[in-house]
Amino acid sequence: MSENHTEEILAMLRDELVSKSTLFLAPVDSFIERIIYFYIFNILRNDPDRTIVWLCLKDSKDEVFDKFDEFGFNVVDFKDCLWFIDVGTMNQEPQDNTYYCTSRTDYTKMALYAAKLSSEQDNIVFVIDDLTILASDTFQVIENFIKYVEKSVKEKGGSVVSMLGKGILQSDNEALMKSFFDVIVDVQHGGEMHANIGLNSFDLQYKIEEGTITFEYLKKKIKRDRLKILIVDDEPDIPELLKLMLSKEPFDFIEAYGGYEAIDLAISELPDIILLDIMMPDIDGYEVVQKLKDSKVACDIPIIMVSAKSDVDDKIKGMELGIDDYVSKPFDMRELDARIKMVMKRSGWSPDAI
């Protein structure tokens, strides 16, 4: 995947989580910590006016800097944007951009520092580096602390970020910790990440190769028993024929009779698959494919071209643009039915499994 695609996803996450409290929840043997460091490094690199406040419950300030280096994220140029609430002793020599508490359970002082930093600087990102340590205390104390920090940070346009390993806490305690956050980013084995932010659902995949993290959009599995099929053909008889011949299959149909109409319907209706003619009165099927592949919301919709143009060059042109299959007119309805199901099974659809 290209670096530009990774940057696009990171920009989306920054925009969506800018004023939210977010918990990254992941298996304990996953790369959750590296992802958090990458996310924070990306904020520093792209928004240097924003301040990061790191609550050191698990690692000290020095250990946090060591991990940035270990993970390959050079934060030397951003040290003025990083503040820490660390655990120290009476004899500790003060360091720049650092406040000290006497213990990891000194919630009053930690909360006061969070409020002070929030009042002095807008849009801070407050990082709680490990919720497991907090969870060792009573629920009421944890709730009061997190709610106070969230209120202080959000009033000034900031956000809260934390992480928690799945299965470390008892299920009831894990559920309680999750309830404090607006967004749960569910990191799963196999490099998948899922989150519901408002009315939007995000399904992402990450890869870590030679220390480098990349992101891509994860193609959603189709879990309903009936498919929504968009038929695009400038001859009205063709959609009617297809609907009649495939009436016994678990398919629902919408129709478009031109290229621009097809694009509008694909983006607004998000069909599961598109049967697309090439020759149309406004723009041809190839241009429709190109515009859909350029769309963030419709780029993953499978497309089968159904056309009287049967030359090899026509098929190759469609495949180079990213179509999933090609059926020549006149077509056998059994073949078209089989090809629809074949393409959709590759996308995770199986009506027998519903």
Secondary structure as UniProt FT lines:
FT   HELIX           3..17
FT   TURN            18..19
FT   STRAND          21..27
FT   TURN            28..29
FT   HELIX           32..46
FT   TURN            48..49
FT   STRAND          52..55
FT   HELIX           61..70
FT   TURN            71..72
FT   HELIX           76..81
FT   STRAND          82..87
FT   TURN            90..91
FT   TURN            96..97
FT   STRAND          98..101
FT   TURN            104..105
FT   HELIX           107..120
FT   STRAND          125..128
FT   HELIX           131..134
FT   TURN            135..136
FT   HELIX           139..154
FT   TURN            155..157
FT   STRAND          159..166
FT   HELIX           171..179
FT   STRAND          183..188
FT   TURN            189..191
FT   STRAND          192..197
FT   TURN            198..199
FT   STRAND          200..209
FT   TURN            210..211
FT   STRAND          212..217
FT   STRAND          227..232
FT   HELIX           237..245
FT   TURN            246..248
FT   STRAND          251..256
FT   HELIX           259..269
FT   STRAND          273..276
FT   HELIX           285..293
FT   TURN            296..300
FT   STRAND          303..307
FT   HELIX           312..321
FT   STRAND          325..328
FT   HELIX           333..346
FT   TURN            347..348
FT   HELIX           351..353
//
